[in-house]
């Protein structure tokens, strides 16, 4: 049974009650209750809604397929990605914020085989919009990233265990392939794949925010002296697809976000109660309901916008740093990662906040 899409229900229709849920207390919002003023009726509706929120609802996660095209070979990318992750981490860490590496070690399992496992914490207070950081309780802006890199496949899971716990998960599954135009390399079921957003990233032509732009990291003007590649202009992707003997690859990312909002709703209610103490109870409840669903839409938009921004900026940097990492070995990379961990710890403790801030 799908709940009706009414003015007081959430602005999406994927919420379904789990088996055994009891929703008999939910009134139709258009019901007229004789002798009860409209604002009190709305307050009553909100109270009923809040009671129903505690039921075990399931949310269909948001998913997107992102393709990133690059004039780099698949073996080259393995080195370039890890070198660029280390470099970008240093650029984003300082003043108590940024990247903290907890674990970096080999792993082996039946599903993925052998690879490298990492566990990192991202301290993000200055990286989110100010209105989110103002509302955010302690621990809510520390994201844990666990990654299993069994190249050319990689699985990354980002959670918020100190606050949202099992109510938030961002999963990124990536296949790195030489072929540029595969449709569904993750083999997602057709009935699910139809509803997955499709995004293609062109690092040479896609616009970036002026606050992110660095002329030294612009693939449309960069030329690699070591490899002769670049600049990436015009229809470079179409030309690359025709030249199959040239360095080329595509990173196919399947991004899935599962976000349940009960804890955040409480934080928003407390914030609004503090700001709106003079309001009557019935009106305050209606205001809380409005703010709650408005915040949900805003945060969903923020997550989706951030995904594309991160992938675009990172791969622009990776390509423009080509002459820095080209020719390095995996042994060089592991040594660099050990050195980077120590440097990040020092920067986080001593240096000023640095790197990209939020696009408020």
C-alpha positions as a printed Julia matrix, in Angstrom:
360×3 Matrix{Float64}:
   0.0     0.0     0.0
   1.42    3.39   -1.01
   0.46    6.37    1.11
  -1.38    9.15   -0.69
   0.73   12.04   -1.95
  -0.96   14.8     0.06
   0.19   18.21    1.19
   1.39   16.87    4.53
   3.0    13.7     3.24
   6.64   13.69    2.13
   7.32   15.04   -1.38
   7.99   11.62   -2.89
   5.89    8.49   -3.36
   8.37    5.71   -2.64
   7.49    5.32    1.04
   5.79    2.01    1.8
   4.79    0.46    5.13
   6.57   -2.76    5.99
   4.43   -5.87    6.56
   2.58   -5.61    9.83
   2.54   -1.81    9.97
  -0.65   -0.26   11.34
  -1.67    2.98    9.61
  -5.32    3.03   10.69
  -4.75    6.28   12.61
  -3.83    8.24    9.47
  -6.62   10.65    8.48
  -7.21   11.99    5.02
  -5.95   15.62    5.14
  -9.13   16.78    3.4
 -11.43   15.35    6.08
 -13.64   17.95    7.75
 -13.9    17.64   11.51
 -17.13   19.38   12.61
 -16.65   22.17   15.15
 -12.85   22.15   14.93
 -11.09   25.26   13.54
  -8.89   24.59   10.47
  -5.58   25.37   12.21
  -6.36   22.93   15.02
  -7.33   20.28   12.48
  -3.98   20.79   10.76
  -2.21   20.47   14.08
  -4.06   17.23   14.75
  -3.08   15.96   11.32
   0.56   16.72   12.02
   0.42   14.93   15.36
  -1.0    11.87   13.63
   1.71   12.11   10.98
   4.42   12.3    13.64
   3.05    9.22   15.35
   3.07    7.38   12.05
   6.67    8.42   11.4
   7.77    6.01   14.1
   6.42    3.07   12.11
   8.97    0.91   10.26
   8.73    2.51    6.82
  11.08    1.56    3.99
  12.53    4.18    1.66
  13.59    3.38   -1.87
  17.2     4.64   -2.15
  18.1     7.29   -4.72
  20.48    5.96   -7.39
  22.52    7.46  -10.21
  24.89    6.07  -12.84
  27.79    8.42  -13.51
  30.24    7.93  -16.38
  33.58    9.78  -16.32
  35.55    9.7   -19.58
  39.35    9.98  -19.51
  42.26    9.84  -22.02
  44.11    7.49  -19.66
  44.6     3.72  -19.72
  43.0     1.51  -17.07
  46.4     0.49  -15.56
  47.53    4.15  -15.51
  44.37    5.19  -13.7
  45.03    2.81  -10.8
  48.22    4.72   -9.98
  46.83    8.14  -10.89
  43.72    7.77   -8.77
  45.61    6.78   -5.63
  48.24    9.5    -6.1
  45.51   12.1    -6.66
  43.5    10.95   -3.63
  46.58   11.47   -1.46
  47.26   14.9    -2.96
  43.63   16.04   -2.77
  43.41   14.87    0.85
  46.35   17.1     1.79
  44.74   20.03   -0.02
  41.5    19.59    1.96
  42.93   18.97    5.45
  43.78   21.48    8.18
  42.42   23.25   11.25
  40.87   20.14   12.78
  39.05   19.25    9.55
  39.65   17.14    6.5
  40.78   13.52    6.14
  41.85   11.13    8.89
  43.19    7.72    7.79
  42.44    4.97   10.31
  43.25    1.82    8.29
  45.08    1.13    5.03
  45.84   -2.56    4.56
  45.47   -5.47    2.1
  42.29   -7.55    2.12
  41.03  -10.73    0.5
  37.54  -12.19    0.35
  35.54  -14.57   -1.83
  33.37  -11.9    -3.42
  36.02   -9.44   -4.65
  39.29  -11.36   -4.36
  42.39   -9.41   -3.32
  42.7    -5.67   -2.92
  43.37   -2.78   -0.56
  41.0    -1.83    2.28
  40.89    1.68    3.72
  38.88    3.27    6.52
  38.89    7.05    6.71
  37.01    9.74    8.61
  36.04   12.99    6.89
  35.64   15.95    9.26
  33.33   18.23    7.28
  32.01   21.16    9.32
  33.28   23.81    6.9
  32.37   21.72    3.84
  28.57   21.93    4.19
  26.19   24.89    3.89
  26.19   27.11    6.98
  22.52   26.41    7.65
  23.31   22.69    7.91
  26.35   23.22   10.17
  24.22   25.44   12.43
  21.6    22.71   12.86
  23.95   19.74   12.91
  24.35   17.94   16.27
  27.73   16.7    17.48
  29.05   13.84   15.36
  26.67   14.46   12.46
  29.37   16.07   10.27
  31.9    13.27   10.62
  31.54   10.79    7.78
  33.23    7.39    7.79
  34.42    5.99    4.46
  35.2     2.29    4.09
  36.57    1.3     0.69
  37.47   -2.06   -0.84
  39.67   -1.4    -3.86
  39.84   -4.64   -5.85
  40.87   -2.84   -9.02
  39.4    -2.54  -11.63
  36.36   -2.82   -9.31
  36.02   -0.65   -6.23
  33.28   -0.41   -3.59
  33.06    2.58   -1.25
  30.54    2.94    1.58
  30.15    6.23    3.44
  28.2     6.33    6.71
  27.63    8.58    9.71
  27.9     6.1    12.63
  28.2     8.71   15.39
  24.82   10.3    14.65
  22.62    8.86   11.9
  23.97    5.33   12.4
  22.12    2.88   10.09
  19.87    5.67    8.76
  22.4     6.99    6.23
  24.48    5.17    3.64
  26.14    6.45    0.5
  27.39    3.55   -1.63
  29.64    4.07   -4.65
  30.46    1.07   -6.84
  32.91    1.69   -9.67
  34.02   -0.34  -12.65
  37.02    0.98  -14.59
  36.76   -0.15  -18.22
  38.54    0.56  -21.5
  35.17    0.56  -23.3
  33.61    4.03  -23.31
  29.93    3.4   -23.94
  28.79    0.5   -21.79
  25.25    1.03  -20.58
  24.92   -1.14  -17.48
  28.27   -2.68  -16.47
  26.99   -3.13  -12.91
  24.29   -5.5   -14.22
  21.49   -3.78  -12.34
  18.09   -5.43  -12.82
  16.17   -3.83  -15.75
  13.18   -2.82  -13.61
  15.55   -0.93  -11.28
  17.83    0.42  -14.02
  14.92    2.26  -15.67
  14.66    4.54  -12.62
  18.38    5.23  -12.19
  19.47    8.76  -13.14
  22.07    8.79  -15.93
  24.86   11.4   -15.77
  27.89   11.76  -18.07
  30.84   13.91  -16.96
  33.01   15.69  -19.53
  36.02   17.04  -17.62
  37.04   19.22  -20.57
  33.75   21.0   -21.23
  31.5    20.72  -18.17
  31.26   24.02  -16.25
  32.63   24.27  -12.72
  31.84   26.78  -10.02
  34.11   29.82  -10.04
  35.13   29.01   -6.45
  36.38   25.59   -7.6
  38.16   26.81  -10.71
  41.95   26.67  -10.86
  43.62   27.51  -14.21
  46.34   24.95  -13.42
  43.65   22.27  -13.14
  41.74   23.05  -16.35
  41.82   20.11  -18.82
  40.69   22.4   -21.65
  44.07   24.18  -21.53
  46.37   21.58  -19.92
  48.95   19.73  -22.04
  50.97   16.8   -20.69
  54.63   17.01  -21.69
  55.28   13.39  -20.67
  52.43   11.86  -22.68
  51.45   14.53  -25.22
  47.8    14.35  -24.13
  45.54   17.36  -23.87
  44.13   19.9   -24.02
  40.62   18.41  -23.98
  38.39   20.61  -26.12
  35.25   20.36  -28.22
  34.09   16.84  -29.03
  37.24   15.18  -27.66
  35.22   12.26  -26.24
  33.74   11.36  -29.64
  37.18   11.57  -31.24
  38.66    9.42  -28.48
  35.99    6.75  -29.01
  37.04    6.45  -32.67
  40.74    6.09  -31.83
  40.65    2.79  -29.98
  44.44    2.45  -30.08
  44.8     5.59  -27.93
  44.82    5.78  -24.12
  41.18    5.79  -23.07
  38.89    4.55  -20.33
  35.65    5.23  -18.53
  34.94    5.11  -14.8
  31.4     3.76  -14.39
  30.07    4.78  -10.99
  26.82    3.52   -9.51
  25.93    5.87   -6.66
  23.17    4.89   -4.23
  22.0     7.1    -1.36
  19.81    5.81    1.45
  18.83    8.55    3.87
  16.3     8.11    6.7
  15.45   11.31    8.48
  14.07   10.61   11.92
  17.07   11.83   13.93
  17.53   14.93   11.8
  13.84   15.72   12.15
  14.26   15.92   15.94
  17.19   18.31   15.54
  15.19   20.54   13.21
  12.2    20.56   15.57
  14.41   21.63   18.48
  15.95   24.38   16.37
  12.55   25.68   15.27
  11.17   25.5    18.8
  14.07   27.64   19.98
  13.46   30.18   17.21
   9.64   30.18   17.41
   8.91   30.02   21.13
   6.15   32.64   20.9
   4.05   30.66   18.43
   0.91   28.81   19.46
   1.34   25.07   19.68
  -0.94   24.24   16.75
   0.79   26.7    14.44
   4.21   25.62   15.61
   3.47   22.02   14.7
   2.47   23.04   11.2
   5.65   25.1    10.89
   7.79   22.18   12.02
   6.18   19.9     9.48
   6.83   22.41    6.7
  10.43   22.99    7.7
  11.05   19.27    8.01
   9.99   18.3     4.53
  11.58   21.4     3.03
  14.87   20.44    4.66
  14.6    16.91    3.31
  14.31   18.18   -0.26
  17.18   20.62    0.26
  19.54   17.99    1.67
  18.68   15.49   -1.09
  19.53   18.2    -3.62
  22.75   19.01   -1.75
  23.88   15.36   -1.82
  23.14   14.95   -5.54
  24.86   18.23   -6.4
  27.88   17.35   -4.24
  28.37   13.97   -5.92
  28.77   15.47   -9.36
  30.91   18.34   -8.07
  33.31   15.96   -6.3
  33.68   13.57   -9.24
  34.13   16.41  -11.74
  36.71   18.34   -9.72
  38.66   15.24   -8.74
  39.03   13.94  -12.29
  39.95   17.38  -13.62
  42.76   17.38  -11.07
  43.77   13.79  -11.82
  44.23   14.57  -15.52
  46.03   17.88  -14.96
  48.4    16.21  -12.47
  49.28   13.57  -15.08
  52.95   14.55  -15.34
  53.27   14.35  -11.54
  52.21   10.71  -11.2
  52.81    9.16  -14.64
  55.52    6.5   -14.42
  55.13    5.8   -10.69
  54.68    2.21   -9.5
  52.28    0.75   -6.95
  55.24    0.41   -4.57
  55.76    4.16   -4.9
  52.08    4.72   -4.15
  52.05    2.59   -0.97
  55.08    4.47    0.33
  53.39    7.78   -0.5
  50.21    6.73    1.34
  52.19    5.99    4.51
  53.85    9.4     4.32
  50.52   11.11    3.59
  48.85    9.64    6.68
  51.48   11.24    8.93
  51.24   14.54    7.07
  47.43   14.61    7.33
  47.57   14.02   11.09
  49.97   16.94   11.45
  47.95   19.27    9.2
  44.7    18.48   10.98
  46.28   19.28   14.36
  48.28   22.37   13.44
  47.33   24.01   10.15
  44.45   26.3     9.2
  41.26   25.14    7.49
  41.9    24.71    3.78
  40.35   23.39    0.58
  36.96   23.68   -1.06
  34.16   25.03    1.09
  30.44   24.56    0.6
  28.53   26.07   -2.31
  25.83   27.7    -0.13
